[in-house]
Amino acid sequence: MNSQRWMSRQFFSFFITWGIFLPFWTGWMIHTKDISVSQASLIMSLGLVARGISTLLIFPYLSRKFSSKALINGMAIGTLIAIVCYIPANSFASLLVATLLLHLFYPALMPALDSAAGILAQNKQLKHYGKSRSWGSIGFVISGVILTVFTGALGDDVILWALLLGTLVLVCLNFMRAPVVLNEKPPVNQTKKVGMLQLFRVKHFGVVLVIVILLQAAHASYYNYGYIFLQEIHAPKYLIGVIINIAVISEIIFFFIADRSFRRFSVGSLLTLAALGSTVRWILVFTFPNVIVFCISQTLHACSFAMGHYAFMKFLIKNIPHSQIPNAQGMYSALALSWSTAIFTIFGGYLYEIEPRYAFIGMIVCTIPSMLLALVYRKLDHQKGELFERTS
């Protein structure tokens, strides 16, 4: 079977649902379940904690017991059951329980899919990770645009049914035939040898992990306060969704051209460029608080997010043993995409209350250290390459 096409389809179908959940779910709970903003924020924050536990501990453990295909299927079915639990939930407690259950399964699909992509790449069955991942970003944009139309016509109630339908389609697609290598269970003799701490024996893994944690944490203010900041600088309300999607479109373009255009770039060079682009992005938003400059800064999402993520995947495929890929993905998802973002959301919120622009410039406390570390790693990596060339 065509592994490239299978991976593209999986990313596309998952991110269609993610494009419903990420931007709309908190608002759906507030408007349809009659809870306050503070209650919804608390529920989603606790869900983020559960997400970190799931991706850091539960997902890597299950990856040692089940094949990638079985794990993706199980996570998708668990997600569907959790979403159904929201239907009768009408109190704070019941919504919290449903949210915790959802975050145990749903976000783990992200590292599960990236792990599958890493396994296929290492087995020479996936030539272009970036192209497949770009289909995920396309799905995210499509679902957001379509749902905006439906919520405008039918109200916020449609959000639950859209997510339920999207997840049902995802479950059905997961039962279709997958690449054979993803159906293979981990060898019994490997399951006892893949402790997560052993990842730090891989040369420079710890440095690369810290860099990407800082890079992803720097998006905390944008993810949480970008929408209200656009209102603050008087962006036309009907254009806010379009402005936000500029970032995702730039991400799509990067992933689509990355394998061809950045094939010769080292991981260190990519991380340095990502950190530089991220720093420039937040300085622009702070210095020029107007809609046009904000739109321009959105194109730098291709550096700040997409290039950093691509660099980590490139490092993983090149350096991490097959059996350790789920551990590396779980650690990345929990530390870079969950907990660090939660911590810097609090920091950004404090700055936003003082002055909205401070929440964005404050993110350079992440980007500048990540750039310095990336430059150090790049130098070490190049020295290693030169030494290899002299001894070979």
C-alpha positions, 0 to 999 in steps of 0.5 A, a space after each residue: 500500500 502507499 504509505 505516503 498516502 496513508 499517512 497524509 490521510 491520517 493527519 488530515 482526518 485527525 486535524 479536521 477534528 483538532 480544528 474543531 476542538 482547539 478553537 471552539 471547545 471552550 466557547 461551546 462549553 460556556 455557551 451551551 452548558 451554561 458555565 462561567 469563563 473561569 469554570 471553563 478555563 479551570 476545566 481546560 487547564 486540568 485537561 491540559 494536565 491530564 494531557 501531559 500525563 497521558 502523553 508522557 506516561 500512558 502513551 509510551 507505556 502502551 506503545 511498548 505493549 501494542 502495535 502503532 495501528 492498535 494504539 491509534 485505533 484504541 485512542 480514537 475509540 476512547 476519544 469517541 466514547 469521551 465525546 459521547 459522555 459530553 451529551 448528558 453532562 450539564 454540571 461542572 463536575 460532569 463536564 470536568 470528568 468528561 474533559 479529563 477522560 477526553 484528554 487521556 485519549 484524544 491528544 495522545 493521537 498526535 504523538 501516536 501519528 508522529 510516531 507512526 510517521 517516524 517508524 515509516 520514515 526509518 523503514 524507508 516507507 515515508 519519503 516526505 514527512 513534511 508533505 504528509 504533515 501539511 495535509 494535517 494543517 490543511 484539514 485544520 483550516 478547512 474544518 475551522 472555515 466550514 464550522 464558522 459557517 455552520 455555527 453562524 447559521 445554526 448556533 454553537 450546538 453544532 460544534 459537539 455534533 461536528 466533533 462527534 461526526 469527525 471523530 466517527 469518520 476518524 475511527 472508521 478510517 483507522 480500521 482500513 488497511 495500514 502499512 504492515 510495519 505499523 501492525 507489528 507489536 514491539 519485540 518482547 525483548 525490547 519492552 524491558 529496555 526502553 526506559 524513557 531516561 535512556 533517551 538522554 543517552 542519545 547524543 544531544 537529545 537533552 539539548 534539542 528537547 530543551 530548545 523545542 520546549 522553549 520554542 513551543 512555550 513561546 506560543 502560549 500568549 498567542 494561543 490564549 490571547 491572540 484573539 482578544 489582542 486582535 480585538 484590542 488593536 481594532 481588527 475587524 471582527 469578521 476578519 479575525 478568523 482569517 488573520 488567525 488562519 494566516 499562521 496555519 496557511 504559512 505552516 501548510 506552505 512550509 511543511 509542503 516545501 520542507 523536504 525539498 527546500 530544507 533537506 540539506 539544512 542541519 537540525 541545528 540550523 533549522 532550530 536556530 532559524 526557528 528561534 530567530 523567526 520566533 523572536 522577530 515575530 514577538 518583537 514585531 507584535 510588541 513594537 507595531 500593535 496594528 493589524 497589518 503588522 500582526 498579519 505579517 507576523 503571522 507568516 513567521 508561524 512557519 518558523 516559530 512553530 512549523 520549522 521547530 517541529 520539523 527539526 525535532 522530527 528530523 532529529 528523531 528520525 535520524 538519531 532515535 532508535 525505533 523502540 524509543 520513538 514513542 518515548 521521545 514523542 510522548 516527552 515532546 508532546 507533554 513537555 513542549 506542547 502541554 505543560 510548558 504552554 500551561 506555565 507560560 500561559 499564566 506568565 503571559 496572562 500576568 503580563 497581559 493584565 499590565 499591558 497587552 503587548 507585554 504578553 507577546 514581548 515576554 515570550 522572548 524569555 523563551 526564544 532568545 535562550 532557545 536561539 543561543 542553545 541552538 547556536 551551540 548545538 549547531 556548532 557541536 553538530 558541525 564539529 562532529 560532522 567534520 570529525 567524521 569526514 576526517 576519520 572516514 
